[in-house]
Amino acid sequence: MGIEFKQLSFAYGGQQVLDKISCRLRPGCVHVVLGINGAGKSTLIKLLAGFLKPGEGSVLLGNKPLKDLTLHQRAQRIAYVPQQQQTSYLLVFDYLLLGRKPHRYWQSGRADDALVCAMLERLDLSHLAQRALSQLSGGELQKIALARAFVQEPKVLLLDEPTSSLDLKNQLEVMEMIALETSAKNLTTIITVHDVNLALRFAESFVLMKDRKILAFGDLEVMSPEHLSQLYGLPLRMYRQGNCLQVVPENNL
Amino acid sequence: MSAIVCPERSQGSYRRRRLYWLGFFALLLLPAAGLMLLSGAVELSSLQLLEGLFSYHDDVTRLVVWEIRLPRLIGALLGGVSLALSGTVLQAVLKNPLAAPTTLGIAQGAAFGAALGITCSGLRGTFPTLFGALTGLAGSVMVSLFAFIFSLLTTGVIILLTHLRQSGKESIILAGVALSSLFMAGTTFLQYFADETQLAMIVHWTFGDLARASWPELYLMGFVTVLATGYFFANRRNYNALLAGDDVAQSLGVSVVRLRLTTMSIATLATAVTVTFFGILGFIGLIAPHMARRLVGSNHSYLLPLAAILGALILIFADLAGQLLLDPVALPAGVITSFLGAPVFLLLLFGRRGLERGD
Protein backbone atom coordinates (compact mmCIF):
# COMPACT_ATOMS: atom_id res chain seq x y z
CA MET A 1 0.00 0.00 0.00
CA GLY A 2 1.69 3.15 -1.18
CA ILE A 3 1.14 6.61 0.17
CA GLU A 4 0.50 9.72 -1.84
CA PHE A 5 0.01 13.36 -0.96
CA LYS A 6 -1.44 16.00 -3.21
CA GLN A 7 -1.11 19.77 -2.92
CA LEU A 8 -0.35 19.41 0.76
CA SER A 9 -0.09 22.66 2.72
CA PHE A 10 0.35 23.25 6.41
CA ALA A 11 0.89 26.28 8.63
CA TYR A 12 1.65 26.56 12.35
CA GLY A 13 -0.37 29.61 13.32
CA GLY A 14 0.53 32.10 10.60
CA GLN A 15 3.79 30.45 9.66
CA GLN A 16 3.63 28.43 6.45
CA VAL A 17 5.65 25.24 6.82
CA LEU A 18 4.62 23.27 3.75
CA ASP A 19 3.36 24.85 0.56
CA LYS A 20 1.38 22.68 -1.85
CA ILE A 21 3.72 19.73 -2.08
CA SER A 22 2.80 16.58 -3.98
CA CYS A 23 4.48 13.23 -4.15
CA ARG A 24 3.76 9.54 -4.60
CA LEU A 25 5.72 7.02 -2.54
CA ARG A 26 5.70 3.39 -3.63
CA PRO A 27 5.69 0.32 -1.37
CA GLY A 28 8.64 -1.98 -0.77
CA CYS A 29 11.08 0.86 -0.59
CA VAL A 30 12.84 3.05 1.98
CA HIS A 31 12.09 6.69 1.24
CA VAL A 32 14.32 9.26 2.88
CA VAL A 33 13.24 12.83 3.49
CA LEU A 34 16.24 15.16 3.54
CA GLY A 35 16.46 18.84 4.34
CA ILE A 36 17.93 21.33 6.76
CA ASN A 37 16.50 21.86 10.24
CA GLY A 38 13.08 23.46 10.04
CA ALA A 39 12.48 22.42 6.44
CA GLY A 40 9.23 20.76 7.50
CA LYS A 41 10.39 17.13 7.54
CA SER A 42 8.86 16.26 10.91
CA THR A 43 5.70 18.15 10.00
CA LEU A 44 5.39 16.06 6.85
CA ILE A 45 5.74 12.86 8.89
CA LYS A 46 3.09 14.06 11.33
CA LEU A 47 0.73 14.93 8.49
CA LEU A 48 1.21 11.48 6.98
CA ALA A 49 0.59 9.88 10.37
CA GLY A 50 -2.60 11.91 10.70
CA PHE A 51 -1.56 13.74 13.90
CA LEU A 52 -1.90 17.07 12.12
CA LYS A 53 -4.68 18.06 9.76
CA PRO A 54 -3.47 19.57 6.49
CA GLY A 55 -4.54 23.15 5.81
CA GLU A 56 -4.98 22.22 2.16
CA GLY A 57 -4.59 19.12 0.06
CA SER A 58 -4.94 15.50 1.04
CA VAL A 59 -3.05 12.35 1.92
CA LEU A 60 -4.02 9.11 0.20
CA LEU A 61 -3.26 5.73 1.72
CA GLY A 62 -3.57 3.19 -1.06
CA ASN A 63 -6.57 4.72 -2.76
CA LYS A 64 -8.33 5.91 0.37
CA PRO A 65 -8.07 9.41 1.79
CA LEU A 66 -6.39 9.26 5.18
CA LYS A 67 -9.01 11.52 6.70
CA ASP A 68 -11.74 8.97 5.95
CA LEU A 69 -10.06 6.33 8.10
CA THR A 70 -10.86 6.06 11.79
CA LEU A 71 -8.09 6.29 14.37
CA HIS A 72 -8.30 2.53 14.77
CA GLN A 73 -8.07 1.82 11.03
CA ARG A 74 -5.08 4.13 10.75
CA ALA A 75 -3.39 2.30 13.61
CA GLN A 76 -3.78 -0.98 11.71
CA ARG A 77 -2.06 0.50 8.66
CA ILE A 78 0.45 3.06 9.86
CA ALA A 79 3.14 2.67 12.51
CA TYR A 80 4.99 5.69 13.81
CA VAL A 81 8.19 6.02 15.81
CA PRO A 82 9.03 9.48 17.12
CA GLN A 83 12.49 10.97 17.34
CA GLN A 84 12.59 10.80 21.14
CA GLN A 85 11.35 7.71 22.94
CA GLN A 86 9.60 8.18 26.25
CA THR A 87 11.01 5.88 28.86
CA SER A 88 8.83 4.39 31.53
CA TYR A 89 8.87 1.48 33.91
CA LEU A 90 6.97 -0.67 31.48
CA LEU A 91 8.68 -3.96 30.60
CA VAL A 92 10.03 -4.35 27.08
CA PHE A 93 7.72 -7.31 26.51
CA ASP A 94 4.63 -5.36 27.61
CA TYR A 95 5.80 -2.43 25.51
CA LEU A 96 6.03 -4.58 22.41
CA LEU A 97 2.57 -5.98 23.08
CA LEU A 98 1.29 -2.42 22.69
CA GLY A 99 2.03 -2.90 19.00
CA ARG A 100 -0.68 -5.57 18.89
CA LYS A 101 -3.26 -3.23 20.38
CA PRO A 102 -4.70 -2.03 17.04
CA HIS A 103 -5.38 -5.66 16.09
CA ARG A 104 -6.97 -6.79 19.35
CA TYR A 105 -10.06 -5.19 20.76
CA TRP A 106 -10.03 -6.40 24.34
CA GLN A 107 -6.86 -8.21 25.26
CA SER A 108 -3.74 -9.62 23.66
CA GLY A 109 -3.54 -13.39 23.47
CA ARG A 110 -1.01 -16.18 23.15
CA ALA A 111 -0.60 -15.58 19.43
CA ASP A 112 0.51 -12.04 20.22
CA ASP A 113 2.97 -13.28 22.84
CA ALA A 114 4.43 -15.66 20.28
CA LEU A 115 4.69 -12.91 17.69
CA VAL A 116 6.50 -10.62 20.12
CA CYS A 117 8.87 -13.43 21.06
CA ALA A 118 9.61 -14.22 17.44
CA MET A 119 10.28 -10.56 16.73
CA LEU A 120 12.63 -10.24 19.71
CA GLU A 121 14.50 -13.34 18.63
CA ARG A 122 14.73 -12.28 15.02
CA LEU A 123 16.21 -8.94 16.01
CA ASP A 124 18.45 -10.62 18.59
CA LEU A 125 16.91 -8.59 21.42
CA SER A 126 15.51 -11.46 23.51
CA HIS A 127 17.79 -10.70 26.44
CA LEU A 128 15.97 -7.38 26.92
CA ALA A 129 12.46 -8.84 27.22
CA GLN A 130 12.14 -8.57 31.01
CA ARG A 131 13.88 -5.22 31.39
CA ALA A 132 12.10 -1.97 32.05
CA LEU A 133 12.34 0.60 29.26
CA SER A 134 14.12 2.98 31.62
CA GLN A 135 16.97 0.50 32.02
CA LEU A 136 17.81 0.42 28.30
CA SER A 137 20.61 2.29 26.55
CA GLY A 138 19.78 4.76 23.78
CA GLY A 139 20.56 2.24 21.05
CA GLU A 140 18.57 -0.54 22.70
CA LEU A 141 15.62 1.78 23.27
CA GLN A 142 15.56 2.82 19.62
CA LYS A 143 15.68 -0.80 18.45
CA ILE A 144 12.89 -1.75 20.86
CA ALA A 145 10.79 1.15 19.60
CA LEU A 146 11.31 -0.09 16.04
CA ALA A 147 10.45 -3.62 17.09
CA ARG A 148 7.21 -2.26 18.55
CA ALA A 149 6.40 -0.67 15.21
CA PHE A 150 7.22 -3.91 13.35
CA VAL A 151 5.00 -5.94 15.70
CA GLN A 152 2.19 -3.59 14.74
CA GLU A 153 2.38 -5.17 11.23
CA PRO A 154 1.70 -1.93 9.41
CA LYS A 155 1.69 -1.19 5.71
CA VAL A 156 3.36 2.16 6.19
CA LEU A 157 6.24 2.87 8.54
CA LEU A 158 6.90 6.48 9.54
CA LEU A 159 10.16 7.11 11.35
CA ASP A 160 11.23 10.53 12.54
CA GLU A 161 15.04 10.64 12.72
CA PRO A 162 15.50 7.07 13.90
CA THR A 163 19.28 7.43 14.06
CA SER A 164 19.72 10.94 15.44
CA SER A 165 21.03 10.06 18.88
CA LEU A 166 22.89 6.85 18.09
CA ASP A 167 26.55 5.94 17.69
CA LEU A 168 27.88 4.75 14.35
CA LYS A 169 27.41 1.02 14.94
CA ASN A 170 23.88 1.46 16.25
CA GLN A 171 23.05 3.77 13.35
CA LEU A 172 24.03 1.10 10.87
CA GLU A 173 22.25 -1.67 12.77
CA VAL A 174 19.05 0.33 13.06
CA MET A 175 19.09 1.26 9.36
CA GLU A 176 19.79 -2.36 8.50
CA MET A 177 16.76 -3.45 10.56
CA ILE A 178 14.57 -0.92 8.78
CA ALA A 179 15.76 -1.87 5.29
CA LEU A 180 15.31 -5.60 5.94
CA GLU A 181 11.80 -5.26 7.36
CA THR A 182 10.81 -2.93 4.52
CA SER A 183 11.74 -5.39 1.81
CA ALA A 184 10.51 -8.45 3.74
CA LYS A 185 7.04 -7.01 4.41
CA ASN A 186 6.80 -4.77 1.35
CA LEU A 187 6.38 -1.70 3.55
CA THR A 188 6.26 1.89 2.47
CA THR A 189 8.90 3.26 4.82
CA ILE A 190 9.42 6.99 5.17
CA ILE A 191 12.34 8.24 7.23
CA THR A 192 13.71 11.66 8.01
CA VAL A 193 17.48 11.63 8.34
CA HIS A 194 20.18 14.24 8.77
CA ASP A 195 23.10 12.09 7.70
CA VAL A 196 23.26 12.17 3.89
CA ASN A 197 25.75 9.34 3.72
CA LEU A 198 23.57 7.10 5.81
CA ALA A 199 20.66 7.91 3.51
CA LEU A 200 22.73 7.12 0.42
CA ARG A 201 23.72 3.79 1.88
CA PHE A 202 20.26 2.48 2.75
CA ALA A 203 17.56 4.37 0.87
CA GLU A 204 16.33 3.88 -2.68
CA SER A 205 14.15 6.93 -2.96
CA PHE A 206 14.83 10.49 -1.87
CA VAL A 207 12.65 13.50 -1.12
CA LEU A 208 14.63 16.72 -0.89
CA MET A 209 12.80 19.49 0.94
CA LYS A 210 13.72 23.14 0.97
CA ASP A 211 11.84 26.36 1.61
CA ARG A 212 8.43 24.76 2.16
CA LYS A 213 8.63 22.93 -1.18
CA ILE A 214 9.97 19.70 -2.55
CA LEU A 215 13.21 20.55 -4.31
CA ALA A 216 13.60 17.19 -5.98
CA PHE A 217 12.20 13.71 -5.65
CA GLY A 218 13.16 10.37 -7.12
CA ASP A 219 15.78 7.63 -7.23
CA LEU A 220 19.50 7.89 -6.74
CA GLU A 221 19.91 10.24 -9.72
CA VAL A 222 18.35 13.15 -7.79
CA MET A 223 21.24 12.94 -5.33
CA SER A 224 23.53 15.06 -7.47
CA PRO A 225 26.14 17.43 -6.00
CA GLU A 226 24.14 20.34 -7.47
CA HIS A 227 20.89 19.36 -5.76
CA LEU A 228 22.59 18.63 -2.46
CA SER A 229 24.63 21.84 -2.52
CA GLN A 230 21.41 23.73 -3.12
CA LEU A 231 19.61 21.77 -0.41
CA TYR A 232 22.12 22.43 2.32
CA GLY A 233 23.25 25.83 1.05
CA LEU A 234 26.92 24.95 0.92
CA PRO A 235 29.23 23.49 -1.76
CA LEU A 236 29.36 19.71 -1.59
CA ARG A 237 31.34 17.11 -3.48
CA MET A 238 30.47 13.47 -4.12
CA TYR A 239 32.86 10.52 -4.22
CA ARG A 240 32.35 6.92 -5.08
CA GLN A 241 34.14 4.51 -2.80
CA GLY A 242 33.62 0.91 -3.79
CA ASN A 243 29.85 0.52 -3.81
CA CYS A 244 29.22 3.54 -1.64
CA LEU A 245 28.58 7.11 -2.59
CA GLN A 246 30.04 9.63 -0.16
CA VAL A 247 29.14 13.28 0.22
CA VAL A 248 31.62 15.68 1.81
CA PRO A 249 31.66 19.47 2.06
CA GLU A 250 34.16 21.37 -0.11
CA ASN A 251 37.31 22.20 1.80
CA ASN A 252 36.71 25.93 2.05
CA LEU A 253 33.21 27.23 2.67
CA MET B 1 22.22 -16.11 17.60
CA SER B 2 19.18 -16.62 19.71
CA ALA B 3 19.09 -15.95 23.43
CA ILE B 4 19.46 -18.71 25.98
CA VAL B 5 16.28 -17.85 27.87
CA CYS B 6 13.07 -18.22 25.95
CA PRO B 7 11.35 -14.87 26.52
CA GLU B 8 7.90 -16.38 26.22
CA ARG B 9 8.42 -18.72 29.12
CA SER B 10 10.11 -16.14 31.32
CA GLN B 11 7.31 -13.75 30.49
CA GLY B 12 4.89 -16.41 31.71
CA SER B 13 6.70 -16.75 35.03
CA TYR B 14 6.81 -13.00 35.31
CA ARG B 15 3.06 -12.79 34.85
CA ARG B 16 2.52 -15.48 37.44
CA ARG B 17 4.65 -13.58 39.94
CA ARG B 18 2.49 -10.53 39.44
CA LEU B 19 -0.66 -12.59 39.86
CA TYR B 20 0.73 -14.02 43.11
CA TRP B 21 1.08 -10.50 44.48
CA LEU B 22 -2.50 -9.77 43.49
CA GLY B 23 -3.75 -12.98 45.10
CA PHE B 24 -1.72 -12.43 48.26
CA PHE B 25 -3.12 -8.96 48.91
CA ALA B 26 -6.64 -9.93 47.89
CA LEU B 27 -6.52 -12.71 50.50
CA LEU B 28 -5.15 -10.26 53.05
CA LEU B 29 -8.37 -8.30 52.63
CA LEU B 30 -10.33 -11.07 54.37
CA PRO B 31 -8.64 -11.00 57.80
CA ALA B 32 -8.45 -7.20 57.55
CA ALA B 33 -12.18 -7.01 56.98
CA GLY B 34 -12.77 -9.45 59.85
CA LEU B 35 -10.64 -7.36 62.20
CA MET B 36 -12.48 -4.25 61.22
CA LEU B 37 -15.86 -5.85 61.89
CA LEU B 38 -14.64 -7.04 65.29
CA SER B 39 -13.25 -3.75 66.54
CA GLY B 40 -15.32 -0.88 67.82
CA ALA B 41 -16.82 0.68 70.92
CA VAL B 42 -18.97 -2.38 71.71
CA GLU B 43 -17.09 -5.60 72.42
CA LEU B 44 -18.25 -8.34 70.09
CA SER B 45 -16.93 -11.89 69.92
CA SER B 46 -16.57 -13.46 66.51
CA LEU B 47 -19.54 -15.68 67.31
CA GLN B 48 -21.69 -12.66 68.15
CA LEU B 49 -20.49 -11.01 64.98
CA LEU B 50 -21.64 -13.94 62.87
CA GLU B 51 -24.95 -14.01 64.73
CA GLY B 52 -25.42 -10.32 64.12
CA LEU B 53 -24.59 -10.76 60.46
CA PHE B 54 -26.80 -13.71 59.67
CA SER B 55 -29.58 -14.01 62.21
CA TYR B 56 -32.41 -11.89 63.46
CA HIS B 57 -32.26 -12.71 67.19
CA ASP B 58 -30.31 -10.15 69.11
CA ASP B 59 -31.47 -6.64 68.28
CA VAL B 60 -28.49 -4.69 69.63
CA THR B 61 -25.84 -6.90 68.06
CA ARG B 62 -27.65 -6.85 64.76
CA LEU B 63 -27.94 -3.08 64.91
CA VAL B 64 -24.24 -2.64 65.71
CA VAL B 65 -23.18 -4.97 62.92
CA TRP B 66 -25.55 -3.80 60.22
CA GLU B 67 -25.73 -0.08 60.97
CA ILE B 68 -22.22 0.68 62.25
CA ARG B 69 -19.61 -1.97 61.50
CA LEU B 70 -20.69 -3.10 58.03
CA PRO B 71 -21.23 0.39 56.58
CA ARG B 72 -17.83 1.34 57.93
CA LEU B 73 -16.16 -1.66 56.29
CA ILE B 74 -17.92 -1.11 52.97
CA GLY B 75 -17.08 2.57 53.17
CA ALA B 76 -13.42 1.70 53.66
CA LEU B 77 -13.50 -0.65 50.68
CA LEU B 78 -15.26 1.77 48.36
CA GLY B 79 -13.29 4.81 49.49
CA GLY B 80 -9.96 3.01 49.27
CA VAL B 81 -10.69 1.59 45.83
CA SER B 82 -11.99 4.83 44.35
CA LEU B 83 -9.20 7.00 45.76
CA ALA B 84 -6.43 4.57 44.80
CA LEU B 85 -7.74 4.02 41.28
CA SER B 86 -8.28 7.74 40.76
CA GLY B 87 -4.71 8.39 41.83
CA THR B 88 -3.37 5.69 39.51
CA VAL B 89 -5.17 6.89 36.40
CA LEU B 90 -4.50 10.56 37.14
CA GLN B 91 -0.81 9.74 37.34
CA ALA B 92 -1.10 7.96 34.00
CA VAL B 93 -2.96 10.66 32.06
CA LEU B 94 -1.10 13.60 33.57
CA LYS B 95 2.26 11.76 33.36
CA ASN B 96 3.09 12.94 36.81
CA PRO B 97 3.91 10.65 39.74
CA LEU B 98 2.62 13.30 42.14
CA ALA B 99 -0.86 13.46 40.66
CA ALA B 100 -3.52 12.44 43.18
CA PRO B 101 -6.91 13.68 44.37
CA THR B 102 -5.32 15.67 47.22
CA THR B 103 -2.47 17.19 45.21
CA LEU B 104 -4.90 18.44 42.57
CA GLY B 105 -6.86 20.44 45.15
CA ILE B 106 -10.11 18.48 44.79
CA ALA B 107 -10.21 17.58 48.49
CA GLN B 108 -9.44 21.14 49.52
CA GLY B 109 -12.18 22.42 47.25
CA ALA B 110 -14.61 20.05 48.95
CA ALA B 111 -13.45 21.24 52.38
CA PHE B 112 -14.08 24.83 51.40
CA GLY B 113 -17.51 23.91 50.07
CA ALA B 114 -18.32 22.13 53.33
CA ALA B 115 -17.16 25.13 55.35
CA LEU B 116 -19.30 27.39 53.20
CA GLY B 117 -22.25 25.04 53.62
CA ILE B 118 -21.85 25.04 57.40
CA THR B 119 -21.57 28.83 57.50
CA CYS B 120 -24.56 29.30 55.21
CA SER B 121 -26.77 26.92 57.17
CA GLY B 122 -25.94 29.05 60.22
CA LEU B 123 -26.84 32.21 58.36
CA ARG B 124 -30.21 30.97 57.18
CA GLY B 125 -31.86 32.14 60.39
CA THR B 126 -30.28 35.58 60.20
CA PHE B 127 -30.90 36.29 56.52
CA PRO B 128 -34.01 34.36 55.51
CA THR B 129 -34.43 36.35 52.29
CA LEU B 130 -30.90 35.68 51.09
CA PHE B 131 -30.93 31.97 51.77
CA GLY B 132 -34.66 31.44 51.34
CA ALA B 133 -34.22 28.84 48.64
CA LEU B 134 -32.06 26.72 50.91
CA THR B 135 -34.39 26.58 53.92
CA GLY B 136 -35.95 23.33 52.82
CA LEU B 137 -32.65 21.45 53.01
CA ALA B 138 -31.40 19.72 56.10
CA GLY B 139 -28.09 21.09 57.35
CA SER B 140 -26.06 17.95 56.62
CA VAL B 141 -27.46 17.59 53.11
CA MET B 142 -26.56 21.19 52.40
CA VAL B 143 -23.00 20.69 53.64
CA SER B 144 -22.59 17.61 51.42
CA LEU B 145 -24.11 19.43 48.48
CA PHE B 146 -21.77 22.39 48.85
CA ALA B 147 -18.74 20.12 49.30
CA PHE B 148 -19.70 18.21 46.17
CA ILE B 149 -20.30 21.34 44.11
CA PHE B 150 -16.95 22.83 45.06
CA SER B 151 -14.99 19.65 44.43
CA LEU B 152 -16.61 19.48 40.99
CA LEU B 153 -15.77 23.13 40.47
CA THR B 154 -12.11 22.43 41.23
CA THR B 155 -12.30 19.52 38.85
CA GLY B 156 -13.74 21.74 36.16
CA VAL B 157 -10.96 24.29 36.53
CA ILE B 158 -8.29 21.61 36.39
CA ILE B 159 -9.79 19.93 33.34
CA LEU B 160 -10.07 23.28 31.63
CA LEU B 161 -6.43 23.99 32.38
CA THR B 162 -5.40 20.56 31.09
CA HIS B 163 -7.34 21.15 27.92
CA LEU B 164 -5.85 24.59 27.38
CA ARG B 165 -2.31 23.45 28.08
CA GLN B 166 -1.99 20.27 26.07
CA SER B 167 1.77 20.57 26.03
CA GLY B 168 2.34 21.40 29.67
CA LYS B 169 0.54 18.62 31.52
CA GLU B 170 3.32 18.61 34.11
CA SER B 171 2.34 22.06 35.31
CA ILE B 172 -1.21 20.95 36.16
CA ILE B 173 -0.02 19.76 39.57
CA LEU B 174 1.32 23.24 40.25
CA ALA B 175 -2.07 24.64 39.31
CA GLY B 176 -3.58 22.14 41.75
CA VAL B 177 -1.27 23.37 44.49
CA ALA B 178 -2.29 26.95 43.74
CA LEU B 179 -5.98 26.04 43.80
CA SER B 180 -5.70 24.16 47.08
CA SER B 181 -3.91 27.06 48.72
CA LEU B 182 -6.64 29.38 47.46
CA PHE B 183 -9.34 27.12 48.91
CA MET B 184 -7.46 26.76 52.16
CA ALA B 185 -7.30 30.54 52.42
CA GLY B 186 -11.05 30.65 51.78
CA THR B 187 -11.68 28.05 54.47
CA THR B 188 -9.53 29.99 56.95
CA PHE B 189 -11.46 33.13 56.13
CA LEU B 190 -14.76 31.38 56.88
CA GLN B 191 -13.35 29.87 60.04
CA TYR B 192 -12.31 33.32 61.25
CA PHE B 193 -15.88 34.58 61.10
CA ALA B 194 -17.58 31.38 62.24
CA ASP B 195 -18.98 31.01 65.73
CA GLU B 196 -17.63 28.30 68.01
CA THR B 197 -20.07 25.58 67.01
CA GLN B 198 -19.56 26.19 63.32
CA LEU B 199 -15.79 26.32 63.77
CA ALA B 200 -15.86 22.93 65.46
CA MET B 201 -18.06 21.56 62.68
CA ILE B 202 -15.78 22.89 59.95
CA VAL B 203 -12.65 21.53 61.59
CA HIS B 204 -14.32 18.22 62.29
CA TRP B 205 -15.52 17.91 58.70
CA THR B 206 -11.97 18.02 57.33
CA PHE B 207 -10.96 14.96 59.39
CA GLY B 208 -11.63 12.11 57.01
CA ASP B 209 -13.80 9.73 59.00
CA LEU B 210 -15.25 6.44 57.80
CA ALA B 211 -17.93 6.45 60.49
CA ARG B 212 -19.85 9.15 58.68
CA ALA B 213 -21.51 7.26 55.85
CA SER B 214 -24.79 5.39 56.11
CA TRP B 215 -26.42 3.01 53.64
CA PRO B 216 -28.01 5.44 51.13
CA GLU B 217 -24.72 7.30 50.76
CA LEU B 218 -22.87 4.03 50.37
CA TYR B 219 -25.23 2.99 47.57
CA LEU B 220 -24.39 6.17 45.70
CA MET B 221 -20.67 5.72 46.36
CA GLY B 222 -20.88 2.11 45.28
CA PHE B 223 -22.61 3.05 42.05
CA VAL B 224 -20.00 5.68 41.17
CA THR B 225 -17.09 3.46 42.20
CA VAL B 226 -18.31 0.53 40.10
CA LEU B 227 -18.81 2.75 37.06
CA ALA B 228 -15.40 4.38 37.46
CA THR B 229 -13.66 1.06 38.04
CA GLY B 230 -15.27 -0.38 34.92
CA TYR B 231 -14.14 2.53 32.79
CA PHE B 232 -10.58 2.47 34.14
CA PHE B 233 -10.20 -1.26 33.60
CA ALA B 234 -11.62 -1.09 30.10
CA ASN B 235 -8.94 1.47 29.26
CA ARG B 236 -6.01 -0.25 30.96
CA ARG B 237 -4.17 -0.86 27.69
CA ASN B 238 -4.76 2.72 26.62
CA TYR B 239 -3.04 3.91 29.79
CA ASN B 240 -0.14 1.62 28.92
CA ALA B 241 -0.01 3.17 25.46
CA LEU B 242 0.12 6.64 27.01
CA LEU B 243 3.33 5.62 28.74
CA ALA B 244 4.96 5.51 25.31
CA GLY B 245 4.06 9.14 24.63
CA ASP B 246 0.99 10.91 23.30
CA ASP B 247 1.99 10.64 19.63
CA VAL B 248 2.75 6.95 19.83
CA ALA B 249 -0.47 6.33 21.76
CA GLN B 250 -2.42 8.10 19.03
CA SER B 251 -0.64 6.10 16.34
CA LEU B 252 -1.78 2.99 18.23
CA GLY B 253 -5.39 4.10 17.93
CA VAL B 254 -5.87 5.85 21.28
CA SER B 255 -7.91 9.02 21.16
CA VAL B 256 -5.55 10.75 23.56
CA VAL B 257 -7.38 14.00 24.25
CA ARG B 258 -10.70 12.27 24.80
CA LEU B 259 -9.16 9.62 27.04
CA ARG B 260 -7.45 12.27 29.14
CA LEU B 261 -10.55 14.39 29.60
CA THR B 262 -12.90 11.48 30.29
CA THR B 263 -10.49 9.84 32.68
CA MET B 264 -9.97 13.06 34.61
CA SER B 265 -13.71 13.72 34.79
CA ILE B 266 -14.50 10.24 36.07
CA ALA B 267 -11.56 10.08 38.49
CA THR B 268 -12.41 13.42 39.99
CA LEU B 269 -16.10 12.56 40.19
CA ALA B 270 -15.28 9.39 42.12
CA THR B 271 -12.99 11.38 44.39
CA ALA B 272 -15.57 14.11 44.88
CA VAL B 273 -18.20 11.61 46.01
CA THR B 274 -15.81 9.94 48.45
CA VAL B 275 -14.57 13.22 49.89
CA THR B 276 -18.08 14.58 50.18
CA PHE B 277 -19.19 11.68 52.38
CA PHE B 278 -16.00 10.94 54.31
CA GLY B 279 -14.03 14.17 54.41
CA ILE B 280 -10.37 14.35 53.46
CA LEU B 281 -8.59 11.00 53.40
CA GLY B 282 -5.18 12.29 52.41
CA PHE B 283 -2.55 10.55 50.33
CA ILE B 284 -4.24 7.19 49.69
CA GLY B 285 -4.46 8.16 46.03
CA LEU B 286 -0.73 8.78 46.11
CA ILE B 287 0.55 5.95 48.30
CA ALA B 288 -1.44 3.03 46.90
CA PRO B 289 -0.41 3.45 43.23
CA HIS B 290 3.24 3.85 44.13
CA MET B 291 3.29 0.79 46.35
CA ALA B 292 1.52 -1.21 43.65
CA ARG B 293 3.92 0.01 40.99
CA ARG B 294 6.82 -1.10 43.10
CA LEU B 295 5.41 -4.60 43.35
CA VAL B 296 4.07 -5.28 39.85
CA GLY B 297 5.52 -2.55 37.60
CA SER B 298 3.77 -0.07 35.34
CA ASN B 299 1.56 -2.39 33.31
CA HIS B 300 -1.94 -1.20 34.15
CA SER B 301 -3.45 -4.67 33.72
CA TYR B 302 -1.81 -5.53 37.05
CA LEU B 303 -1.24 -2.07 38.46
CA LEU B 304 -4.91 -1.08 38.60
CA PRO B 305 -6.23 -4.12 40.51
CA LEU B 306 -3.33 -4.13 42.94
CA ALA B 307 -3.61 -0.39 43.59
CA ALA B 308 -7.33 -0.84 44.28
CA ILE B 309 -6.70 -3.68 46.75
CA LEU B 310 -3.90 -1.78 48.47
CA GLY B 311 -6.04 1.35 48.71
CA ALA B 312 -8.77 -0.60 50.50
CA LEU B 313 -6.21 -2.29 52.76
CA ILE B 314 -4.52 0.98 53.69
CA LEU B 315 -7.83 2.56 54.56
CA ILE B 316 -8.93 -0.42 56.64
CA PHE B 317 -5.65 -0.48 58.56
CA ALA B 318 -5.68 3.29 58.97
CA ASP B 319 -9.13 3.04 60.48
CA LEU B 320 -8.07 0.15 62.75
CA ALA B 321 -4.93 1.99 63.81
CA GLY B 322 -7.00 5.08 64.55
CA GLN B 323 -9.22 3.04 66.84
CA LEU B 324 -6.42 1.20 68.62
CA LEU B 325 -3.57 3.72 68.89
CA LEU B 326 -5.03 6.04 71.52
CA ASP B 327 -7.72 3.73 72.83
CA PRO B 328 -10.31 4.73 74.10
CA VAL B 329 -10.02 7.84 71.89
CA ALA B 330 -10.76 6.87 68.28
CA LEU B 331 -8.76 8.88 65.77
CA PRO B 332 -10.38 9.36 62.35
CA ALA B 333 -8.72 7.39 59.54
CA GLY B 334 -7.86 10.59 57.67
CA VAL B 335 -5.41 11.58 60.38
CA ILE B 336 -3.54 8.29 60.04
CA THR B 337 -3.39 8.38 56.23
CA SER B 338 -2.06 11.93 56.34
CA PHE B 339 0.64 10.79 58.78
CA LEU B 340 1.52 8.06 56.29
CA GLY B 341 1.64 10.60 53.50
CA ALA B 342 4.68 12.51 54.68
CA PRO B 343 7.19 9.64 54.70
CA VAL B 344 5.87 8.36 51.38
CA PHE B 345 6.23 11.79 49.82
CA LEU B 346 9.82 11.98 51.05
CA LEU B 347 10.53 8.50 49.75
CA LEU B 348 9.14 9.59 46.41
CA LEU B 349 11.39 12.61 46.27
CA PHE B 350 14.58 10.98 47.48
CA GLY B 351 14.13 7.32 46.62
CA ARG B 352 12.47 7.78 43.29
CA ARG B 353 14.35 5.16 41.37
CA GLY B 354 13.60 2.49 43.90
CA LEU B 355 9.93 3.33 44.07
CA GLU B 356 9.26 3.41 40.40
CA ARG B 357 11.43 0.83 38.78
CA GLY B 358 9.77 -1.69 36.58
CA ASP B 359 10.09 -4.83 38.61
Interface residues (C-beta under 8 A of the other chain):
Chain A: K46 A49 F51 L71 H72 R74 A75 Q76 I78 A79 Y80 V81 P82 Q84 Q85 Q86 S88 Y89 L90 L91 F93 D94 Y95 L98 G99 K101 P102 Q107 D113 A114 V116 C117 L120 E121 D124 S126 H127 A129 Q130 R131 A132 L133 S134 Q135 R148 Q152
Chain B: M1 S2 A3 V5 C6 P7 E8 S10 Q11 Y14 R237 N240 A241 L243 A244 G245 D247 V248 Q250 S251 L252 G253 V254 S255 R293 G297 S298 N299 E356 R357 G358 D359
